[in-house]
Amino acid sequence: MSTKKSNKTLKIVQVALFAILIFCISNIAIAESRVIKVKSENKNLSKQINEIKNTNQKLNEENQKLQSSIDEKKSSYEEKMKNVKIAYLTFDDGPSKNTLDILKTLKEYNVKATFFVNGHEELTPLYKKIAEEGHALANHTYSHNYKTIYSSVNNFENDIKKLDNFLTQITGKEPTHVFRFPGGSNNTVSRKYGGKTIMKDIIKQMDKEGYVYFDWNVDSTDASAFRQNKDKIVSSVINQSKHTNKAVVLMHDLNPKTTTVQALPEIINGLKAQGFVFDVISKNSPQTQFIKVNNLK
Ligand SMILES: [Zn+2]
């Protein structure tokens, strides 16, 4: 009896073990099939990653090609621009009694110029006319008073901004942030009022404020005499312009400077004969400066 019972128990244990074995085997099989699935998913993902990497590389290569073709075009454009002869006629200190005659000649010859003006409250319509006829109104300080503007950096900046506001009120246009120092950036008179470093200090401050200043490389010499000889003005401009492709011509729009007005047609014809075209000065124009702001930093 007891042998029989123990046989039965053994059988039950055997069945149970067998069941456990089947259970384990099936679980292993499931696990294995999962591993296989994950592996194949992994393989697919790796494939996709590789494809993305390849596409990325191709895009990078195309990008590099485009960039170098842009660089090439840019430098060939700059090279071409270097050889283009551009004259920037500039008139300082106006408006004046001569402004209308200057405008008339410029219109006749279809030439645009840059007027570095001061603040003359009584001549408001002239500023408007200059702007309406397509010329550039640029800043030559409101007062042009050396003692005032060169006593301190603040004084200079305030005087420039006073003229900016004055011009904006008249023309309704935003200031161009282009200016010219009375006396030029290399003047030494300013030291008398603001000390040795006043010009450097002003240049740095105005650069910080987003302004660009322009001196000149062609002097008409119309300021060298109360009323300069007309032929001397013409020959000065024509001779000095021979040495540059970008001529920034200094002239004056002041009551006594009637010979400048008379010289203007010959100046325009002479420059045209040398192959110059005419343009107005903007912040992006090639900078003609006696003192470079970058050298001061
Ligand atoms: Zn001036």
Residues whose N, C-alpha, C, O or C-beta is under 5 A from the ligand:
A	BS01	ZN	D92 D93 P182 G183
